[in-house]
Amino acid sequence: MVNEVLSNAFKHGFLEGRSGTIRITLTDMGNGVRELVIADDGVGFPDGFDVARGQGLGMQIILNSAVDR
């Protein structure tokens, strides 16, 4: 999942050689729970984009992987 998110950030967030930052943190929240946060300062999602309705294979992989287990 991390690979897919990073690939999407580079492919869609930093168009035409735009520079930027990607931040990855993994925090132990206790009780066996860990929180993974991947954030970037790229261009962001287009207006009206609904993450839950992502049609691309990459978004489906991310959504299916990002569940409480």
PDB file with SEQRES, HELIX, SHEET and CRYST1 records, atoms N, CA, C and O in Angstrom:
SEQRES   1 A   69  MET VAL ASN GLU VAL LEU SER ASN ALA PHE LYS HIS GLY          
SEQRES   2 A   69  PHE LEU GLU GLY ARG SER GLY THR ILE ARG ILE THR LEU          
SEQRES   3 A   69  THR ASP MET GLY ASN GLY VAL ARG GLU LEU VAL ILE ALA          
SEQRES   4 A   69  ASP ASP GLY VAL GLY PHE PRO ASP GLY PHE ASP VAL ALA          
SEQRES   5 A   69  ARG GLY GLN GLY LEU GLY MET GLN ILE ILE LEU ASN SER          
SEQRES   6 A   69  ALA VAL ASP ARG                                              
HELIX    1 AA1 VAL A    2  ASN A    8  1                                   7    
HELIX    2 AA2 ALA A    9  GLY A   13  3                                   5    
HELIX    3 AA3 LEU A   15  GLY A   17  5                                   3    
HELIX    4 AA4 VAL A   51  ARG A   53  5                                   3    
HELIX    5 AA5 LEU A   57  SER A   65  1                                   9    
SHEET    1 AA1 2 ILE A  22  GLY A  30  0                                        
SHEET    2 AA1 2 VAL A  33  ASP A  40 -1                                        
CRYST1    1.000    1.000    1.000  90.00  90.00  90.00 P 1           1          
ATOM      1  N   MET A   1       0.819  -1.185   0.000  1.00  0.00           N  
ATOM      2  CA  MET A   1       0.000   0.000   0.000  1.00  0.00           C  
ATOM      3  C   MET A   1       0.869   1.257   0.000  1.00  0.00           C  
ATOM      4  O   MET A   1       0.580   2.211  -0.723  1.00  0.00           O  
ATOM      5  N   VAL A   2       1.919   1.263   0.797  1.00  0.00           N  
ATOM      6  CA  VAL A   2       2.796   2.444   0.840  1.00  0.00           C  
ATOM      7  C   VAL A   2       3.364   2.723  -0.545  1.00  0.00           C  
ATOM      8  O   VAL A   2       3.414   3.873  -0.981  1.00  0.00           O  
ATOM      9  N   ASN A   3       3.786   1.682  -1.230  1.00  0.00           N  
ATOM     10  CA  ASN A   3       4.326   1.846  -2.585  1.00  0.00           C  
ATOM     11  C   ASN A   3       3.292   2.475  -3.514  1.00  0.00           C  
ATOM     12  O   ASN A   3       3.629   3.358  -4.302  1.00  0.00           O  
ATOM     13  N   GLU A   4       2.057   2.039  -3.435  1.00  0.00           N  
ATOM     14  CA  GLU A   4       1.005   2.567  -4.307  1.00  0.00           C  
ATOM     15  C   GLU A   4       0.722   4.039  -4.004  1.00  0.00           C  
ATOM     16  O   GLU A   4       0.550   4.842  -4.921  1.00  0.00           O  
ATOM     17  N   VAL A   5       0.675   4.390  -2.725  1.00  0.00           N  
ATOM     18  CA  VAL A   5       0.427   5.781  -2.346  1.00  0.00           C  
ATOM     19  C   VAL A   5       1.575   6.669  -2.831  1.00  0.00           C  
ATOM     20  O   VAL A   5       1.344   7.746  -3.380  1.00  0.00           O  
ATOM     21  N   LEU A   6       2.804   6.213  -2.628  1.00  0.00           N  
ATOM     22  CA  LEU A   6       3.954   7.004  -3.089  1.00  0.00           C  
ATOM     23  C   LEU A   6       3.962   7.142  -4.606  1.00  0.00           C  
ATOM     24  O   LEU A   6       4.241   8.218  -5.133  1.00  0.00           O  
ATOM     25  N   SER A   7       3.656   6.056  -5.305  1.00  0.00           N  
ATOM     26  CA  SER A   7       3.596   6.117  -6.775  1.00  0.00           C  
ATOM     27  C   SER A   7       2.559   7.136  -7.224  1.00  0.00           C  
ATOM     28  O   SER A   7       2.812   7.926  -8.133  1.00  0.00           O  
ATOM     29  N   ASN A   8       1.386   7.118  -6.584  1.00  0.00           N  
ATOM     30  CA  ASN A   8       0.337   8.076  -6.942  1.00  0.00           C  
ATOM     31  C   ASN A   8       0.765   9.510  -6.639  1.00  0.00           C  
ATOM     32  O   ASN A   8       0.479  10.418  -7.419  1.00  0.00           O  
ATOM     33  N   ALA A   9       1.440   9.720  -5.525  1.00  0.00           N  
ATOM     34  CA  ALA A   9       1.895  11.066  -5.178  1.00  0.00           C  
ATOM     35  C   ALA A   9       2.842  11.609  -6.242  1.00  0.00           C  
ATOM     36  O   ALA A   9       2.703  12.748  -6.689  1.00  0.00           O  
ATOM     37  N   PHE A  10       3.801  10.788  -6.640  1.00  0.00           N  
ATOM     38  CA  PHE A  10       4.750  11.239  -7.663  1.00  0.00           C  
ATOM     39  C   PHE A  10       4.076  11.431  -9.016  1.00  0.00           C  
ATOM     40  O   PHE A  10       4.360  12.397  -9.724  1.00  0.00           O  
ATOM     41  N   LYS A  11       3.189  10.517  -9.370  1.00  0.00           N  
ATOM     42  CA  LYS A  11       2.550  10.556 -10.693  1.00  0.00           C  
ATOM     43  C   LYS A  11       1.547  11.709 -10.821  1.00  0.00           C  
ATOM     44  O   LYS A  11       1.502  12.388 -11.847  1.00  0.00           O  
ATOM     45  N   HIS A  12       0.751  11.922  -9.780  1.00  0.00           N  
ATOM     46  CA  HIS A  12      -0.346  12.887  -9.879  1.00  0.00           C  
ATOM     47  C   HIS A  12      -0.118  14.175  -9.085  1.00  0.00           C  
ATOM     48  O   HIS A  12      -0.701  15.208  -9.414  1.00  0.00           O  
ATOM     49  N   GLY A  13       0.710  14.134  -8.058  1.00  0.00           N  
ATOM     50  CA  GLY A  13       0.865  15.292  -7.188  1.00  0.00           C  
ATOM     51  C   GLY A  13       1.967  16.242  -7.587  1.00  0.00           C  
ATOM     52  O   GLY A  13       1.924  17.431  -7.269  1.00  0.00           O  
ATOM     53  N   PHE A  14       2.955  15.715  -8.284  1.00  0.00           N  
ATOM     54  CA  PHE A  14       4.117  16.537  -8.637  1.00  0.00           C  
ATOM     55  C   PHE A  14       4.302  16.526 -10.151  1.00  0.00           C  
ATOM     56  O   PHE A  14       5.270  15.981 -10.679  1.00  0.00           O  
ATOM     57  N   LEU A  15       3.350  17.140 -10.822  1.00  0.00           N  
ATOM     58  CA  LEU A  15       3.322  17.151 -12.278  1.00  0.00           C  
ATOM     59  C   LEU A  15       4.409  18.042 -12.860  1.00  0.00           C  
ATOM     60  O   LEU A  15       4.807  19.041 -12.260  1.00  0.00           O  
ATOM     61  N   GLU A  16       4.873  17.662 -14.026  1.00  0.00           N  
ATOM     62  CA  GLU A  16       5.817  18.467 -14.808  1.00  0.00           C  
ATOM     63  C   GLU A  16       7.044  18.889 -14.008  1.00  0.00           C  
ATOM     64  O   GLU A  16       7.502  20.026 -14.122  1.00  0.00           O  
ATOM     65  N   GLY A  17       7.572  17.981 -13.204  1.00  0.00           N  
ATOM     66  CA  GLY A  17       8.794  18.253 -12.473  1.00  0.00           C  
ATOM     67  C   GLY A  17       8.648  19.133 -11.250  1.00  0.00           C  
ATOM     68  O   GLY A  17       9.643  19.578 -10.677  1.00  0.00           O  
ATOM     69  N   ARG A  18       7.416  19.384 -10.847  1.00  0.00           N  
ATOM     70  CA  ARG A  18       7.187  20.206  -9.658  1.00  0.00           C  
ATOM     71  C   ARG A  18       7.876  19.571  -8.452  1.00  0.00           C  
ATOM     72  O   ARG A  18       7.813  18.354  -8.277  1.00  0.00           O  
ATOM     73  N   SER A  19       8.520  20.367  -7.634  1.00  0.00           N  
ATOM     74  CA  SER A  19       9.171  19.848  -6.435  1.00  0.00           C  
ATOM     75  C   SER A  19       8.178  19.845  -5.282  1.00  0.00           C  
ATOM     76  O   SER A  19       7.138  20.501  -5.339  1.00  0.00           O  
ATOM     77  N   GLY A  20       8.509  19.103  -4.247  1.00  0.00           N  
ATOM     78  CA  GLY A  20       7.631  19.045  -3.095  1.00  0.00           C  
ATOM     79  C   GLY A  20       8.163  18.089  -2.052  1.00  0.00           C  
ATOM     80  O   GLY A  20       9.284  17.589  -2.144  1.00  0.00           O  
ATOM     81  N   THR A  21       7.329  17.847  -1.059  1.00  0.00           N  
ATOM     82  CA  THR A  21       7.713  17.016   0.071  1.00  0.00           C  
ATOM     83  C   THR A  21       6.668  15.937   0.301  1.00  0.00           C  
ATOM     84  O   THR A  21       5.466  16.187   0.221  1.00  0.00           O  
ATOM     85  N   ILE A  22       7.148  14.733   0.587  1.00  0.00           N  
ATOM     86  CA  ILE A  22       6.281  13.637   1.008  1.00  0.00           C  
ATOM     87  C   ILE A  22       6.723  13.251   2.415  1.00  0.00           C  
ATOM     88  O   ILE A  22       7.908  13.033   2.665  1.00  0.00           O  
ATOM     89  N   ARG A  23       5.762  13.169   3.326  1.00  0.00           N  
ATOM     90  CA  ARG A  23       6.049  12.847   4.723  1.00  0.00           C  
ATOM     91  C   ARG A  23       5.367  11.526   5.069  1.00  0.00           C  
ATOM     92  O   ARG A  23       4.182  11.341   4.794  1.00  0.00           O  
ATOM     93  N   ILE A  24       6.123  10.612   5.673  1.00  0.00           N  
ATOM     94  CA  ILE A  24       5.592   9.318   6.105  1.00  0.00           C  
ATOM     95  C   ILE A  24       5.861   9.185   7.596  1.00  0.00           C  
ATOM     96  O   ILE A  24       7.000   9.313   8.046  1.00  0.00           O  
ATOM     97  N   THR A  25       4.794   8.926   8.366  1.00  0.00           N  
ATOM     98  CA  THR A  25       4.968   8.691   9.794  1.00  0.00           C  
ATOM     99  C   THR A  25       4.203   7.440  10.192  1.00  0.00           C  
ATOM    100  O   THR A  25       3.124   7.161   9.670  1.00  0.00           O  
ATOM    101  N   LEU A  26       4.771   6.703  11.112  1.00  0.00           N  
ATOM    102  CA  LEU A  26       4.124   5.529  11.690  1.00  0.00           C  
ATOM    103  C   LEU A  26       4.157   5.726  13.201  1.00  0.00           C  
ATOM    104  O   LEU A  26       5.231   5.801  13.798  1.00  0.00           O  
ATOM    105  N   THR A  27       2.995   5.808  13.809  1.00  0.00           N  
ATOM    106  CA  THR A  27       2.884   6.109  15.235  1.00  0.00           C  
ATOM    107  C   THR A  27       2.246   4.933  15.957  1.00  0.00           C  
ATOM    108  O   THR A  27       1.223   4.403  15.523  1.00  0.00           O  
ATOM    109  N   ASP A  28       2.861   4.532  17.063  1.00  0.00           N  
ATOM    110  CA  ASP A  28       2.287   3.509  17.924  1.00  0.00           C  
ATOM    111  C   ASP A  28       1.229   4.177  18.788  1.00  0.00           C  
ATOM    112  O   ASP A  28       1.553   4.999  19.646  1.00  0.00           O  
ATOM    113  N   MET A  29      -0.021   3.831  18.568  1.00  0.00           N  
ATOM    114  CA  MET A  29      -1.135   4.435  19.288  1.00  0.00           C  
ATOM    115  C   MET A  29      -1.471   3.672  20.572  1.00  0.00           C  
ATOM    116  O   MET A  29      -2.356   4.080  21.323  1.00  0.00           O  
ATOM    117  N   GLY A  30      -0.768   2.568  20.823  1.00  0.00           N  
ATOM    118  CA  GLY A  30      -1.039   1.742  21.993  1.00  0.00           C  
ATOM    119  C   GLY A  30      -2.039   0.646  21.676  1.00  0.00           C  
ATOM    120  O   GLY A  30      -2.722   0.695  20.653  1.00  0.00           O  
ATOM    121  N   ASN A  31      -2.123  -0.329  22.543  1.00  0.00           N  
ATOM    122  CA  ASN A  31      -3.064  -1.445  22.398  1.00  0.00           C  
ATOM    123  C   ASN A  31      -2.923  -2.165  21.058  1.00  0.00           C  
ATOM    124  O   ASN A  31      -3.908  -2.663  20.513  1.00  0.00           O  
ATOM    125  N   GLY A  32      -1.703  -2.219  20.529  1.00  0.00           N  
ATOM    126  CA  GLY A  32      -1.465  -2.921  19.269  1.00  0.00           C  
ATOM    127  C   GLY A  32      -1.916  -2.171  18.030  1.00  0.00           C  
ATOM    128  O   GLY A  32      -1.936  -2.739  16.938  1.00  0.00           O  
ATOM    129  N   VAL A  33      -2.277  -0.907  18.177  1.00  0.00           N  
ATOM    130  CA  VAL A  33      -2.756  -0.099  17.052  1.00  0.00           C  
ATOM    131  C   VAL A  33      -1.633   0.819  16.591  1.00  0.00           C  
ATOM    132  O   VAL A  33      -0.968   1.468  17.397  1.00  0.00           O  
ATOM    133  N   ARG A  34      -1.439   0.859  15.286  1.00  0.00           N  
ATOM    134  CA  ARG A  34      -0.469   1.771  14.700  1.00  0.00           C  
ATOM    135  C   ARG A  34      -1.158   2.618  13.639  1.00  0.00           C  
ATOM    136  O   ARG A  34      -2.031   2.144  12.911  1.00  0.00           O  
ATOM    137  N   GLU A  35      -0.748   3.878  13.568  1.00  0.00           N  
ATOM    138  CA  GLU A  35      -1.326   4.791  12.588  1.00  0.00           C  
ATOM    139  C   GLU A  35      -0.266   5.150  11.564  1.00  0.00           C  
ATOM    140  O   GLU A  35       0.801   5.655  11.913  1.00  0.00           O  
ATOM    141  N   LEU A  36      -0.561   4.888  10.303  1.00  0.00           N  
ATOM    142  CA  LEU A  36       0.315   5.239   9.194  1.00  0.00           C  
ATOM    143  C   LEU A  36      -0.270   6.458   8.501  1.00  0.00           C  
ATOM    144  O   LEU A  36      -1.424   6.447   8.074  1.00  0.00           O  
ATOM    145  N   VAL A  37       0.539   7.512   8.391  1.00  0.00           N  
ATOM    146  CA  VAL A  37       0.112   8.732   7.706  1.00  0.00           C  
ATOM    147  C   VAL A  37       1.107   9.007   6.593  1.00  0.00           C  
ATOM    148  O   VAL A  37       2.316   9.064   6.817  1.00  0.00           O  
ATOM    149  N   ILE A  38       0.573   9.178   5.384  1.00  0.00           N  
ATOM    150  CA  ILE A  38       1.386   9.564   4.232  1.00  0.00           C  
ATOM    151  C   ILE A  38       0.769  10.848   3.696  1.00  0.00           C  
ATOM    152  O   ILE A  38      -0.396  10.868   3.298  1.00  0.00           O  
ATOM    153  N   ALA A  39       1.555  11.916   3.689  1.00  0.00           N  
ATOM    154  CA  ALA A  39       1.043  13.219   3.262  1.00  0.00           C  
ATOM    155  C   ALA A  39       2.037  13.869   2.306  1.00  0.00           C  
ATOM    156  O   ALA A  39       3.246  13.655   2.405  1.00  0.00           O  
ATOM    157  N   ASP A  40       1.513  14.657   1.389  1.00  0.00           N  
ATOM    158  CA  ASP A  40       2.389  15.407   0.487  1.00  0.00           C  
ATOM    159  C   ASP A  40       1.830  16.807   0.300  1.00  0.00           C  
ATOM    160  O   ASP A  40       0.685  17.090   0.653  1.00  0.00           O  
ATOM    161  N   ASP A  41       2.657  17.672  -0.260  1.00  0.00           N  
ATOM    162  CA  ASP A  41       2.215  19.032  -0.556  1.00  0.00           C  
ATOM    163  C   ASP A  41       2.094  19.251  -2.056  1.00  0.00           C  
ATOM    164  O   ASP A  41       2.378  20.328  -2.580  1.00  0.00           O  
ATOM    165  N   GLY A  42       1.661  18.188  -2.725  1.00  0.00           N  
ATOM    166  CA  GLY A  42       1.458  18.252  -4.173  1.00  0.00           C  
ATOM    167  C   GLY A  42       0.186  19.012  -4.522  1.00  0.00           C  
ATOM    168  O   GLY A  42      -0.378  19.720  -3.687  1.00  0.00           O  
ATOM    169  N   VAL A  43      -0.254  18.857  -5.753  1.00  0.00           N  
ATOM    170  CA  VAL A  43      -1.377  19.648  -6.263  1.00  0.00           C  
ATOM    171  C   VAL A  43      -2.715  19.253  -5.652  1.00  0.00           C  
ATOM    172  O   VAL A  43      -3.663  20.034  -5.732  1.00  0.00           O  
ATOM    173  N   GLY A  44      -2.830  18.096  -5.057  1.00  0.00           N  
ATOM    174  CA  GLY A  44      -4.081  17.675  -4.423  1.00  0.00           C  
ATOM    175  C   GLY A  44      -5.046  17.048  -5.415  1.00  0.00           C  
ATOM    176  O   GLY A  44      -4.798  17.001  -6.620  1.00  0.00           O  
ATOM    177  N   PHE A  45      -6.154  16.570  -4.868  1.00  0.00           N  
ATOM    178  CA  PHE A  45      -7.179  15.950  -5.706  1.00  0.00           C  
ATOM    179  C   PHE A  45      -7.924  17.031  -6.477  1.00  0.00           C  
ATOM    180  O   PHE A  45      -8.047  18.163  -6.010  1.00  0.00           O  
ATOM    181  N   PRO A  46      -8.420  16.678  -7.662  1.00  0.00           N  
ATOM    182  CA  PRO A  46      -9.213  17.650  -8.424  1.00  0.00           C  
ATOM    183  C   PRO A  46     -10.521  17.966  -7.696  1.00  0.00           C  
ATOM    184  O   PRO A  46     -11.000  17.160  -6.898  1.00  0.00           O  
ATOM    185  N   ASP A  47     -11.093  19.133  -7.969  1.00  0.00           N  
ATOM    186  CA  ASP A  47     -12.388  19.495  -7.393  1.00  0.00           C  
ATOM    187  C   ASP A  47     -13.410  18.418  -7.720  1.00  0.00           C  
ATOM    188  O   ASP A  47     -13.485  17.942  -8.853  1.00  0.00           O  
ATOM    189  N   GLY A  48     -14.190  18.042  -6.727  1.00  0.00           N  
ATOM    190  CA  GLY A  48     -15.243  17.054  -6.927  1.00  0.00           C  
ATOM    191  C   GLY A  48     -14.780  15.614  -6.846  1.00  0.00           C  
ATOM    192  O   GLY A  48     -15.601  14.705  -6.963  1.00  0.00           O  
ATOM    193  N   PHE A  49     -13.480  15.374  -6.647  1.00  0.00           N  
ATOM    194  CA  PHE A  49     -12.972  14.005  -6.576  1.00  0.00           C  
ATOM    195  C   PHE A  49     -13.456  13.346  -5.296  1.00  0.00           C  
ATOM    196  O   PHE A  49     -13.301  13.900  -4.207  1.00  0.00           O  
ATOM    197  N   ASP A  50     -14.041  12.166  -5.427  1.00  0.00           N  
ATOM    198  CA  ASP A  50     -14.552  11.414  -4.281  1.00  0.00           C  
ATOM    199  C   ASP A  50     -13.648  10.207  -4.076  1.00  0.00           C  
ATOM    200  O   ASP A  50     -13.678   9.261  -4.863  1.00  0.00           O  
ATOM    201  N   VAL A  51     -12.844  10.243  -3.016  1.00  0.00           N  
ATOM    202  CA  VAL A  51     -11.882   9.170  -2.747  1.00  0.00           C  
ATOM    203  C   VAL A  51     -12.586   7.825  -2.675  1.00  0.00           C  
ATOM    204  O   VAL A  51     -12.071   6.831  -3.186  1.00  0.00           O  
ATOM    205  N   ALA A  52     -13.749   7.780  -2.049  1.00  0.00           N  
ATOM    206  CA  ALA A  52     -14.480   6.514  -1.883  1.00  0.00           C  
ATOM    207  C   ALA A  52     -14.952   5.940  -3.211  1.00  0.00           C  
ATOM    208  O   ALA A  52     -15.255   4.749  -3.296  1.00  0.00           O  
ATOM    209  N   ARG A  53     -15.018   6.760  -4.237  1.00  0.00           N  
ATOM    210  CA  ARG A  53     -15.474   6.292  -5.548  1.00  0.00           C  
ATOM    211  C   ARG A  53     -14.334   6.209  -6.562  1.00  0.00           C  
ATOM    212  O   ARG A  53     -14.568   6.173  -7.770  1.00  0.00           O  
ATOM    213  N   GLY A  54     -13.109   6.179  -6.064  1.00  0.00           N  
ATOM    214  CA  GLY A  54     -11.953   6.109  -6.951  1.00  0.00           C  
ATOM    215  C   GLY A  54     -12.054   4.918  -7.895  1.00  0.00           C  
ATOM    216  O   GLY A  54     -12.216   3.782  -7.450  1.00  0.00           O  
ATOM    217  N   GLN A  55     -11.961   5.169  -9.164  1.00  0.00           N  
ATOM    218  CA  GLN A  55     -12.153   4.126 -10.167  1.00  0.00           C  
ATOM    219  C   GLN A  55     -10.860   3.448 -10.599  1.00  0.00           C  
ATOM    220  O   GLN A  55     -10.889   2.336 -11.128  1.00  0.00           O  
ATOM    221  N   GLY A  56      -9.734   4.103 -10.381  1.00  0.00           N  
ATOM    222  CA  GLY A  56      -8.465   3.536 -10.834  1.00  0.00           C  
ATOM    223  C   GLY A  56      -8.041   2.351  -9.978  1.00  0.00           C  
ATOM    224  O   GLY A  56      -8.409   2.250  -8.808  1.00  0.00           O  
ATOM    225  N   LEU A  57      -7.275   1.472 -10.568  1.00  0.00           N  
ATOM    226  CA  LEU A  57      -6.790   0.296  -9.857  1.00  0.00           C  
ATOM    227  C   LEU A  57      -5.972   0.697  -8.640  1.00  0.00           C  
ATOM    228  O   LEU A  57      -6.109   0.093  -7.576  1.00  0.00           O  
ATOM    229  N   GLY A  58      -5.123   1.709  -8.783  1.00  0.00           N  
ATOM    230  CA  GLY A  58      -4.301   2.161  -7.667  1.00  0.00           C  
ATOM    231  C   GLY A  58      -5.142   2.598  -6.477  1.00  0.00           C  
ATOM    232  O   GLY A  58      -4.847   2.232  -5.340  1.00  0.00           O  
ATOM    233  N   MET A  59      -6.188   3.380  -6.733  1.00  0.00           N  
ATOM    234  CA  MET A  59      -7.048   3.839  -5.636  1.00  0.00           C  
ATOM    235  C   MET A  59      -7.786   2.663  -5.013  1.00  0.00           C  
ATOM    236  O   MET A  59      -7.981   2.641  -3.798  1.00  0.00           O  
ATOM    237  N   GLN A  60      -8.194   1.697  -5.800  1.00  0.00           N  
ATOM    238  CA  GLN A  60      -8.863   0.514  -5.264  1.00  0.00           C  
ATOM    239  C   GLN A  60      -7.916  -0.282  -4.361  1.00  0.00           C  
ATOM    240  O   GLN A  60      -8.327  -0.774  -3.310  1.00  0.00           O  
ATOM    241  N   ILE A  61      -6.670  -0.405  -4.764  1.00  0.00           N  
ATOM    242  CA  ILE A  61      -5.669  -1.106  -3.945  1.00  0.00           C  
ATOM    243  C   ILE A  61      -5.503  -0.387  -2.611  1.00  0.00           C  
ATOM    244  O   ILE A  61      -5.478  -1.021  -1.555  1.00  0.00           O  
ATOM    245  N   ILE A  62      -5.391   0.934  -2.663  1.00  0.00           N  
ATOM    246  CA  ILE A  62      -5.206   1.719  -1.445  1.00  0.00           C  
ATOM    247  C   ILE A  62      -6.419   1.578  -0.522  1.00  0.00           C  
ATOM    248  O   ILE A  62      -6.262   1.310   0.669  1.00  0.00           O  
ATOM    249  N   LEU A  63      -7.613   1.755  -1.060  1.00  0.00           N  
ATOM    250  CA  LEU A  63      -8.826   1.685  -0.239  1.00  0.00           C  
ATOM    251  C   LEU A  63      -9.014   0.295   0.357  1.00  0.00           C  
ATOM    252  O   LEU A  63      -9.421   0.170   1.512  1.00  0.00           O  
ATOM    253  N   ASN A  64      -8.725  -0.743  -0.409  1.00  0.00           N  
ATOM    254  CA  ASN A  64      -8.888  -2.097   0.090  1.00  0.00           C  
ATOM    255  C   ASN A  64      -7.820  -2.463   1.130  1.00  0.00           C  
ATOM    256  O   ASN A  64      -8.044  -3.345   1.959  1.00  0.00           O  
ATOM    257  N   SER A  65      -6.696  -1.811   1.093  1.00  0.00           N  
ATOM    258  CA  SER A  65      -5.611  -2.084   2.045  1.00  0.00           C  
ATOM    259  C   SER A  65      -5.758  -1.289   3.327  1.00  0.00           C  
ATOM    260  O   SER A  65      -5.281  -1.712   4.380  1.00  0.00           O  
ATOM    261  N   ALA A  66      -6.405  -0.154   3.249  1.00  0.00           N  
ATOM    262  CA  ALA A  66      -6.506   0.751   4.398  1.00  0.00           C  
ATOM    263  C   ALA A  66      -7.742   0.444   5.231  1.00  0.00           C  
ATOM    264  O   ALA A  66      -8.674   1.244   5.311  1.00  0.00           O  
ATOM    265  N   VAL A  67      -7.728  -0.717   5.839  1.00  0.00           N  
ATOM    266  CA  VAL A  67      -8.850  -1.117   6.694  1.00  0.00           C  
ATOM    267  C   VAL A  67      -8.319  -1.529   8.049  1.00  0.00           C  
ATOM    268  O   VAL A  67      -7.155  -1.906   8.190  1.00  0.00           O  
ATOM    269  N   ASP A  68      -9.171  -1.454   9.024  1.00  0.00           N  
ATOM    270  CA  ASP A  68      -8.834  -1.904  10.370  1.00  0.00           C  
ATOM    271  C   ASP A  68      -8.759  -3.419  10.364  1.00  0.00           C  
ATOM    272  O   ASP A  68      -9.727  -4.087   9.999  1.00  0.00           O  
ATOM    273  N   ARG A  69      -7.632  -3.961  10.760  1.00  0.00           N  
ATOM    274  CA  ARG A  69      -7.494  -5.433  10.787  1.00  0.00           C  
ATOM    275  C   ARG A  69      -7.198  -5.901  12.160  1.00  0.00           C  
ATOM    276  O   ARG A  69      -7.048  -7.102  12.384  1.00  0.00           O  
TER     277      ARG A  69                                                      
END                                                                             
